[in-house]
């Protein structure tokens, strides 16, 4: 039962946001501790026969109890206003009765700090803070040093001073802990959001390009004298899209392209985009790489093997057609809201033609790419083909990589 009561005590209403949940915690503990402290003071004032403060303490107990209950329903403004007024009135009354030497005015110093934790505008916080400070000045100027009651000895006042000083320090420590917890929570939330935004940004853009974009570099555009571009198209997917439920269709495409992304990362390549059931990846961009053609060829061989295994294990009529070409290209960021990192140039167009004019289940490469790959790979002569926009071109089918 004790554990259930503790869970009920510290669990805020579900309608509260994160900032309000922090206020809930501070208000719950503050009002509960105030309730307990005033019960203790009520006993002390009755024992010392200080009726005015005893009666006022009964009102204070009701105020802190009401503050605690209002906190349970998220009414923080009501709670903090009541508590602030109670502390100001109680401190002033106790100081005039027991004198400044009793230390009851010290609670007002903590109340100044408390004002800035209230859920109000900054103007209201400063108004309340200056109001409490003004009351402190009045007490220091006009309140007596010693008690006006004959039976309140200096030793009793000294005991009050020690108790009130310790209570003030505890009160300040509580505010500091609350502030530290709130700041730490905000910093952790900010760090998590930053990491999430960084991850999302790096999923859209290569890290060096993302860094340049964050530095407000302006137009980001680079020319690359040599790179290799690959286009891959899923064969049979269009037919399947008419037969499968949307969830299953998208799930299958996501499964395939996620595997492509993983392999691209393993080969050190940069995925550019997907267009429907087509996949585009580049090597040698944004970092120039003398082995760009070899990396992309190895990736293409892995893609082909993956799709063959995928078709067999799932017993579905699906395949892939791949095209590669190498040459110069321009890369940059376009867009303001939904920006993308893209590449342009004749090399891109030719790579797209290598794919679209290729054969199902094969990797078609241009003569230039074959020359860059050299003798480390096996090819099949695909003859000369009429390539749209390019005329007659000599092409090859990349079959495998030779053992080292």
C-alpha positions, 0 to 999 in steps of 0.5 A, spaced: 500 500 500 505 504 501 508 503 494 501 505 491 501 511 495 508 513 493 506 512 486 500 516 486 503 522 490 509 523 484 504 521 478 502 527 475 495 528 471 496 525 464 494 532 461 500 536 463 506 537 459 513 536 461 514 543 464 508 542 468 510 536 470 516 539 473 512 544 477 507 539 479 513 535 482 515 542 486 508 544 488 507 537 491 513 536 495 513 544 497 506 544 499 506 537 503 512 539 506 509 546 508 503 542 511 508 538 515 512 544 518 506 548 519 503 542 523 509 542 527 509 550 528 502 549 531 504 545 536 510 550 538 505 556 538 500 552 542 506 550 547 508 557 547 501 560 548 502 565 542 495 564 540 495 569 534 500 565 531 497 558 533 490 561 530 494 563 523 497 557 523 491 553 523 489 557 517 496 556 514 495 548 514 488 549 511 492 553 505 497 548 504 492 542 504 488 546 499 495 548 495 496 540 495 489 538 493 489 543 487 496 541 485 493 534 484 488 537 478 494 541 475 492 548 478 499 551 479 497 558 479 492 558 485 497 553 489 503 558 488 499 565 489 496 562 496 503 559 498 506 566 497 501 570 500 501 565 506 509 565 507 509 573 506 504 574 512 506 569 516 513 571 516 511 578 517 507 577 523 512 572 526 517 577 526 513 582 529 511 578 535 518 574 536 523 579 533 528 579 528 533 575 532 528 569 531 529 569 524 522 568 521 524 574 516 529 569 513 523 565 510 522 571 505 529 570 502 527 563 500 520 566 497 524 571 493 527 565 489 520 561 489 517 567 485 521 565 479 519 558 479 512 560 479 508 559 472 507 566 470 510 571 466 517 574 467 513 581 469 509 578 474 515 574 477 519 580 478 513 584 481 512 578 486 520 578 487 520 586 488 514 585 493 517 580 497 524 584 497 520 590 499 517 587 505 524 584 507 526 592 507 520 594 511 521 588 517 529 590 517 527 597 518 521 597 523 520 590 526 523 589 533 530 585 535 527 582 541 520 579 542 514 583 545 512 577 549 515 577 556 515 569 556 519 568 550 526 568 552 533 570 548 534 562 548 528 561 545 529 566 540 536 563 538 533 556 538 528 559 533 533 562 529 537 556 528 531 552 526 529 557 521 536 558 518 536 551 517 529 551 514 531 556 509 537 553 507 533 546 506 528 551 502 534 554 498 537 547 496 530 544 494 529 550 489 536 549 487 535 542 486 529 543 482 532 548 478 538 543 477 533 537 475 529 542 470 535 544 467 538 537 466 532 534 463 531 540 458 539 539 456 537 531 456 531 533 451 535 538 447 541 533 446 536 527 444 532 532 439 539 534 437 541 527 436 535 525 432 535 531 428 542 530 426 540 522 424 535 525 420 539 530 417 545 525 415 539 520 412 538 525 407 544 528 406 552 526 406 555 528 413 560 533 410 554 536 406 550 536 412 555 540 415 556 545 410 548 546 410 548 547 417 554 553 416 549 556 412 554 556 406 549 558 401 549 554 394 552 547 395 554 545 388 561 541 387 564 538 380 567 531 380 571 530 374 570 522 375 565 518 379 561 512 378 553 512 378 548 506 378 541 505 377 537 499 379 530 497 377 526 492 381 523 487 375 516 485 376 514 490 381 509 494 377 505 487 376 505 485 383 503 492 385 496 490 382 496 484 386 498 485 393 495 489 399 498 496 400 501 494 406 504 488 404 507 492 397 510 497 401 513 493 406 516 488 401 519 494 397 522 497 404 525 491 406 529 490 399 531 498 399 533 497 406 538 491 405 540 496 399 542 501 403 545 497 408 550 494 403 551 501 400 554 503 407 558 497 407 561 499 400 562 506 402 557 508 397 552 514 397 545 513 396 542 519 392 535 517 392 529 512 390 524 513 384 518 508 385 521 502 384 528 504 382 534 505 386 540 510 385 547 510 388 553 513 386 561 512 388 566 518 388 561 523 391 562 527 395 569 524 397 573 523 390 575 516 390 580 513 385 577 506 386 570 509 385 568 504 379 571 498 383 566 499 389 560 500 385 561 494 381 562 490 387 556 493 390 552 491 383 554 484 384 552 484 391 545 487 389 544 481 383 546 476 388 541 479 393 535 479 389 536 472 386 536 469 393 530 474 395 526 471 389 528 464 391 527 464 398 520 468 398 518 464 391 516 470 388 517 472 381 521 478 382 528 480 379 533 486 378 536 490 372 542 494 373 546 499 369 553 503 371 557 508 367 562 512 369 565 520 368 564 527 370 558 529 374 555 535 378 552 534 385 549 539 390 543 541 394 536 543 391 530 545 395 529 550 401 524 546 405 524 538 403 531 539 400 535 533 397 542 532 395 542 530 387 547 529 382 546 531 374 550 531 368 551 526 362 554 521 366 547 520 370 543 520 364 548 514 361 547 510 367 540 511 367 540 508 359 545 503 361 539 500 366 533 501 362 536 498 356 539 492 360 537 485 360 533 482 366 538 479 372 544 483 369 549 488 370 550 492 364 556 497 364 559 502 359 565 501 355 568 506 359 566 503 366 569 496 363 576 500 362 576 503 369 575 496 372 580 493 368 582 485 369 579 484 376 572 482 373 569 478 368 565 480 363 560 478 357 560 482 351 553 485 350 555 488 343 553 495 340 546 498 342 542 504 340 542 508 346 537 513 346 540 520 346 547 517 346 547 513 339 551 507 338 554 505 344 559 499 346 556 495 352 558 489 357 555 485 362 559 485 368 558 477 371 563 477 377 569 479 380 575 475 379 579 472 386 585 476 388 
